[in-house]
Amino acid sequence: MNFKLKTPNTRTNSLILFYVTLSGGKRFVYSTGQKIPVRLWDKHSQFPKRTKSQNDQVITNSVNIRLESLKTAYLNLNFQYKSSGRILTKEILKQEFDMLFKGVSKKKAPNDFDSCFEDFFKFKLKEGGWSNATAKRYRMLYKLVKEFEKIDDKIEIELIDVFWITDFKKYCQEIKSHQVNTLGRNIGLLKTFLNYCLKNDFITNSSFKEVAVSREITNQLALSKKEIQQIADLDLSNRQRLERVRDVFLLGCYTGMRYSDFKRVRASNVTNNLITIREVKDKTKTLEIPMTDKIRAILNKYNLELPVISEQKFREYLKEIFKIAGFTSLVVKSKKIGKKFMKRRYLCIS
C-alpha cells in the first residue's frame, strides 16, 4: 500500500494516486482527489514534506488528512474481509471507496438466482479466464438448474444449502441419468458460482461449502502403434471427407495434443521445425511440438492449413473410419449413476 504522484516530473501540481496489491497479485489504483506541488512531495515516505512555510503547511495538512483517511479505510476493509473469510476484490474496494469518499450510492446487489448468475457469467467472460468449453459448461449448468426449478420450488439463492443440493443431485441422477463424473463436475461448477456470490455479498449462507464433490477414475481405450498405422494405411482417396478427418486425427495421435488444440494448427504456428500453440484448456501453457516427418507430411498435404471440421462431424466420421479399418469388436463398459452400475456395449478396437 502506497501513494504516488501521477505526474512526478511536472513543475507544478500533481494528482496523488493510491496503490495497493490485492489478493492474487491484482493491483488497485485509486485517485485520492488531492493535488500537491511536486516540490512538497517526499517520494521516499510517500507523504507530503514538512516545511517552515505556513502556506505550505496548510496544503500538506489538508492532503495528509485525506491520505490518512484512505489508508485507514483500506486497512479496516481489508481486516473485515479477511476476518469473515471473504476476498476484497478491486470491484468491491472501488465501490466502498466511492461510497466513502465520493458519496456514491452503493450498487444494489442482485438477490435472485438469474440476476446473480448473469452477473457472475458476465464478469467471468470479461475477466477472460474462461475457454469456450468452460462457458458452454456454465450455460448448460444454468439450463439444468432451471429445469430442476420447474419440478421443484422457485429457487431462492440464499437458501441453496446442503439440503437443496442433495435434492438437485437426486434429480440429476434419477431424472437426467448423470454419471458420477458429470454430476461431480456440475456440483463443482455450482460451488464456484456460489463462492463468487458469497465473496461479492450476494449471499451470506456458506453451508454449500460442506457439499463434497465425487469423482471416479474412468478407463480409457487407446490405440497401439500398429493400429494407428493401420488407419494411416487406409486408401480413402475416393472419400475425401473421411480422408481429411483421418489426417487430422493422425496429427492428433502424432502430436499428443487435445482435439481443441490440434484442430487449430495453422502455418503461423509452425516455425523452426516446431509447432507452437497456446493451449485452449489452460491458456497459461504454450505447447511446443517437434516436427517429425509424419507430422510434416500431413501439414504439407494441406499447405499448413488443416481442414476445418466440427467436433460432432469429426467424431461421426471417425467411427466410419474405424469400421473401414476393421475395428468392429464390441466391449462391455459400465458406468456409475448414484450407487448403481449400468452396463452398455460399445464399438471398440478389435
Buried (B, 14 or more C-beta within 10 A) or exposed (E): EEBBBEEEEEEEBBBBBBEBEBEEEEEBEBEBEBBBBBEBBEEEEBBBBEEEEEEBBEBBEEBBEBBEEBBEBBEEBBEEBEEEEBBBBBEBBBBBBBBEBEEEEEEEEBEBBBBBBEBBBEEBEEEEEBBEEBEEBBEEBBEBBEBBBEEEEEBEBBEBBEEBBEEBBEBBBEEBEBBBBBBBBBBBBBBEBBBBBBBBEBBEBBBBEEBEEEEEEEEEEEBEEEBBEBBBEBEBEEBEEBBBBBBBBBBBBBBEBEBBBBBBBEEEBBEEEEBBBEBBEEEEEEBEBEBEEBBBBBBEEBEBEBBEBEEEEBEEBBEBBBEBBEBEEEEEEEBBBBEEEEEEEEEBBE
